[in-house]
Amino acid sequence: MNNDTETASDDESLISCSAGYESDPGVIAVRYRHTMPEPRDIATNGEVTGEVFTVSLNKSGSKLGMGLIDGLHTSLKQAGIYVRNVLPDTPAALCGAIRVGDRILAVNGKSIIGADYQSAMVLIRSTGPKLELLVAKCDRSVASKISASAT
């Protein structure tokens, strides 16, 4: 895995990681943002806390390899688009950063905070072969509520 550090601003530090799958066109890069100016709780009122990062993926055909769900339709009962599952050997799995329960905040720079599931899916499907997702990590309680809804 190659790690390069670059300074984005005084408020954040970004690390770009190529996942070591140079022969796999499905993985481009993962960028981690280690700090957020105003951390808030993702499980409280649908706001964001903790680690927020950007994942750039190439679609494999038309697939990313992850299922999404609206948090309102889970025991979480919070609006937001969450990762319900990640399929093995797909761009989402090979990047190594996306996990069940993570919340998708933006697609190619367009916020989906407050968007319904259908609108988010239209946006994701309408992108070209490259996709950049802004993702918020969740805690274990969020992940367990999302994964319980996947069955």
KEKE-3310 file (N, C-alpha, C; in steps of 0.2 Angstrom, whole numbers, plus 5000, padded with zeros to 4 digits):
npx = (5004:5003:5007:5004:5007:4998:4995:4980:4973:4974:4966:4964:4971:4976:4977:4982:4979:4983:4976:4984:4981:4985:4983:4969:4956:4946:4948:4953:4958:4959:4955:4958:4951:4957:4952:4938:4931:4919:4915:4901:4887:4883:4873:4864:4851:4854:4866:4884:4898:4915:4926:4928:4929:4935:4931:4937:4931:4931:4918:4913:4909:4892:4892:4895:4897:4891:4877:4865:4855:4841:4842:4830:4822:4827:4831:4838:4831:4834:4836:4846:4858:4864:4877:4873:4877:4893:4899:4910:4926:4923:4923:4920:4923:4937:4943:4944:4940:4927:4913:4900:4886:4892:4890:4884:4888:4890:4890:4901:4904:4891:4880:4870:4864:4849:4843:4831:4830:4828:4832:4845:4850:4847:4856:4869:4868:4868:4880:4896:4909:4918:4917:4915:4914:4909:4911:4905:4912:4904:4898:4899:4886:4877:4881:4877:4863:4860:4865:4857:4846:4848:4845)
npy = (4994:5011:5026:5043:5059:5074:5092:5099:5109:5121:5115:5102:5085:5076:5059:5050:5035:5022:5007:4996:4989:4990:4983:4982:4990:4995:5002:5017:5028:5031:5044:5050:5060:5067:5076:5085:5101:5104:5093:5082:5072:5057:5048:5056:5065:5064:5070:5073:5064:5060:5051:5057:5054:5053:5042:5037:5028:5017:5011:4994:4988:4992:4992:4995:4987:4988:4988:5000:5008:5017:5025:5028:5017:5007:5000:5010:5022:5034:5047:5046:5040:5024:5012:4996:4983:4976:4969:4955:4956:4967:4984:4992:4984:4981:4993:4994:5003:5006:5001:4991:5001:5013:5030:5038:5054:5063:5063:5063:5076:5082:5085:5072:5073:5073:5069:5058:5040:5036:5047:5048:5036:5038:5049:5042:5032:5039:5044:5044:5032:5034:5037:5047:5047:5054:5050:5045:5038:5026:5022:5006:5003:5009:5002:4989:4991:4994:4983:4973:4976:4971:4959)
npz = (5000:4996:5003:5003:5010:5010:5012:5015:5020:5034:5043:5041:5037:5024:5018:5005:4998:4988:4985:4982:4972:4958:4946:4945:4939:4946:4958:4964:4973:4991:5002:5018:5029:5043:5053:5058:5056:5065:5074:5075:5081:5072:5075:5081:5078:5064:5061:5058:5063:5069:5059:5042:5025:5008:4995:4980:4966:4952:4943:4941:4927:4928:4941:4959:4970:4982:4994:4997:5009:5016:5031:5038:5036:5044:5060:5065:5062:5057:5046:5031:5019:5020:5020:5017:5014:5008:4994:4990:4981:4973:4967:4979:4989:4987:4989:5003:5012:5014:5025:5032:5038:5036:5032:5017:5012:5001:4983:4970:4974:4976:4988:4997:5009:5017:5006:4998:4997:4983:4975:4979:4973:4960:4957:4959:4950:4938:4936:4928:4923:4934:4951:4965:4982:4997:5013:5029:5044:5054:5071:5081:5085:5076:5065:5068:5069:5055:5049:5054:5047:5035:5033)
capx = (5000:5007:5004:5007:5003:4998:4992:4974:4972:4977:4961:4963:4976:4973:4982:4980:4981:4982:4975:4989:4978:4986:4980:4962:4954:4940:4950:4957:4961:4955:4958:4956:4951:4957:4949:4933:4930:4914:4912:4894:4885:4880:4867:4859:4848:4857:4872:4890:4904:4921:4930:4925:4934:4933:4933:4936:4930:4929:4912:4915:4902:4888:4891:4900:4898:4888:4870:4863:4848:4839:4842:4823:4819:4830:4830:4841:4826:4837:4837:4852:4859:4869:4880:4869:4882:4898:4900:4917:4929:4920:4927:4919:4927:4944:4946:4946:4938:4919:4910:4893:4884:4895:4885:4886:4886:4890:4892:4904:4903:4884:4877:4864:4861:4842:4840:4828:4834:4827:4836:4852:4851:4847:4862:4874:4868:4869:4888:4900:4913:4921:4913:4919:4910:4911:4908:4906:4912:4899:4900:4896:4879:4874:4883:4873:4856:4860:4866:4851:4840:4850:4842)
capy = (5000:5017:5032:5050:5064:5081:5096:5101:5116:5121:5112:5095:5082:5071:5054:5047:5028:5017:5001:4991:4985:4993:4980:4982:4997:4997:5005:5023:5030:5033:5049:5051:5067:5065:5080:5089:5108:5104:5086:5081:5065:5054:5045:5061:5070:5063:5074:5069:5064:5056:5051:5058:5053:5052:5036:5037:5021:5015:5006:4988:4988:4998:4991:4997:4982:4989:4989:5005:5008:5023:5024:5028:5010:5002:5001:5016:5027:5041:5049:5046:5034:5020:5006:4990:4978:4976:4962:4954:4957:4973:4990:4995:4979:4981:4999:4992:5008:5006:4996:4992:5006:5020:5035:5042:5061:5066:5059:5067:5083:5084:5082:5068:5074:5075:5066:5052:5034:5036:5053:5046:5031:5041:5052:5037:5028:5044:5046:5041:5027:5036:5040:5050:5047:5057:5044:5046:5032:5025:5018:5000:5003:5011:4997:4984:4992:4994:4976:4969:4977:4968:4952)
capz = (5000:4995:5007:5002:5014:5007:5016:5011:5023:5041:5047:5039:5035:5020:5016:4999:4998:4983:4989:4980:4966:4952:4940:4946:4937:4950:4964:4962:4979:4997:5006:5024:5033:5050:5058:5055:5060:5070:5075:5078:5082:5067:5077:5084:5073:5058:5060:5056:5068:5068:5053:5036:5020:5001:4991:4972:4963:4945:4943:4937:4923:4931:4948:4964:4974:4989:4994:5001:5012:5019:5038:5040:5035:5048:5067:5067:5062:5056:5039:5028:5015:5023:5017:5020:5013:5003:4990:4990:4975:4969:4969:4985:4994:4986:4992:5009:5017:5015:5029:5033:5042:5035:5029:5011:5013:4995:4977:4965:4976:4977:4994:4997:5015:5017:5000:4999:4994:4976:4973:4979:4968:4953:4956:4959:4943:4933:4936:4923:4926:4940:4956:4971:4988:5004:5018:5037:5047:5060:5077:5081:5086:5070:5060:5070:5067:5048:5047:5056:5042:5029:5032)
cpx = (5004:5003:5008:5003:5004:4994:4986:4972:4975:4972:4961:4970:4974:4979:4979:4983:4979:4982:4980:4986:4978:4983:4972:4960:4948:4942:4955:4961:4956:4959:4954:4956:4951:4954:4943:4932:4925:4911:4905:4892:4881:4873:4862:4857:4851:4863:4878:4895:4909:4924:4926:4930:4931:4936:4932:4936:4929:4923:4915:4908:4898:4888:4897:4902:4896:4881:4869:4856:4847:4838:4835:4820:4823:4829:4833:4836:4829:4838:4844:4853:4865:4871:4877:4874:4887:4900:4908:4919:4926:4924:4926:4923:4934:4947:4948:4943:4931:4917:4903:4891:4887:4889:4888:4884:4886:4892:4894:4903:4896:4882:4871:4861:4854:4839:4836:4832:4834:4832:4843:4854:4852:4854:4868:4874:4869:4876:4891:4904:4916:4917:4917:4913:4913:4907:4910:4906:4907:4902:4897:4889:4875:4875:4878:4866:4855:4861:4860:4845:4842:4848:4835)
cpy = (5006:5022:5038:5055:5071:5085:5099:5108:5115:5116:5104:5092:5076:5066:5051:5040:5025:5010:4995:4986:4988:4990:4980:4989:4999:5001:5011:5025:5031:5039:5050:5058:5066:5070:5084:5096:5107:5097:5086:5074:5062:5051:5049:5065:5069:5067:5069:5069:5060:5057:5052:5058:5052:5046:5038:5030:5022:5010:5000:4987:4994:4997:4993:4991:4983:4990:4995:5005:5015:5022:5024:5021:5005:5004:5007:5022:5034:5042:5048:5040:5031:5014:5000:4984:4979:4969:4961:4954:4962:4979:4993:4990:4980:4988:4998:4997:5008:5000:4997:4997:5013:5024:5038:5049:5065:5061:5064:5075:5086:5080:5078:5068:5076:5072:5060:5046:5035:5041:5051:5041:5034:5045:5047:5034:5033:5046:5042:5035:5028:5039:5042:5050:5050:5053:5046:5039:5032:5022:5011:4999:5004:5005:4991:4985:4992:4986:4971:4970:4974:4961:4951)
cpz = (5000:4999:5005:5006:5010:5012:5012:5014:5031:5046:5046:5037:5030:5018:5010:4999:4992:4986:4986:4975:4960:4946:4940:4944:4942:4956:4962:4968:4985:5000:5012:5027:5040:5055:5054:5059:5066:5070:5078:5078:5076:5069:5081:5079:5066:5056:5059:5062:5066:5061:5046:5031:5013:4998:4984:4970:4956:4946:4939:4933:4925:4939:4953:4969:4981:4988:4999:5004:5016:5027:5041:5040:5039:5055:5069:5067:5061:5048:5037:5024:5018:5019:5021:5019:5008:5000:4989:4982:4970:4971:4976:4990:4993:4988:4999:5015:5019:5019:5030:5039:5041:5031:5023:5012:5006:4989:4972:4967:4977:4983:4994:5005:5015:5011:5002:4995:4986:4973:4973:4974:4961:4952:4956:4952:4937:4932:4930:4926:4932:4945:4962:4977:4994:5009:5025:5040:5053:5066:5076:5081:5080:5065:5062:5068:5059:5046:5049:5051:5036:5028:5030)
residu = (MET:ASN:ASN:ASP:THR:GLU:THR:ALA:SER:ASP:ASP:GLU:SER:LEU:ILE:SER:CYS:SER:ALA:GLY:TYR:GLU:SER:ASP:PRO:GLY:VAL:ILE:ALA:VAL:ARG:TYR:ARG:HIS:THR:MET:PRO:GLU:PRO:ARG:ASP:ILE:ALA:THR:ASN:GLY:GLU:VAL:THR:GLY:GLU:VAL:PHE:THR:VAL:SER:LEU:ASN:LYS:SER:GLY:SER:LYS:LEU:GLY:MET:GLY:LEU:ILE:ASP:GLY:LEU:HIS:THR:SER:LEU:LYS:GLN:ALA:GLY:ILE:TYR:VAL:ARG:ASN:VAL:LEU:PRO:ASP:THR:PRO:ALA:ALA:LEU:CYS:GLY:ALA:ILE:ARG:VAL:GLY:ASP:ARG:ILE:LEU:ALA:VAL:ASN:GLY:LYS:SER:ILE:ILE:GLY:ALA:ASP:TYR:GLN:SER:ALA:MET:VAL:LEU:ILE:ARG:SER:THR:GLY:PRO:LYS:LEU:GLU:LEU:LEU:VAL:ALA:LYS:CYS:ASP:ARG:SER:VAL:ALA:SER:LYS:ILE:SER:ALA:SER:ALA:THR)
# end
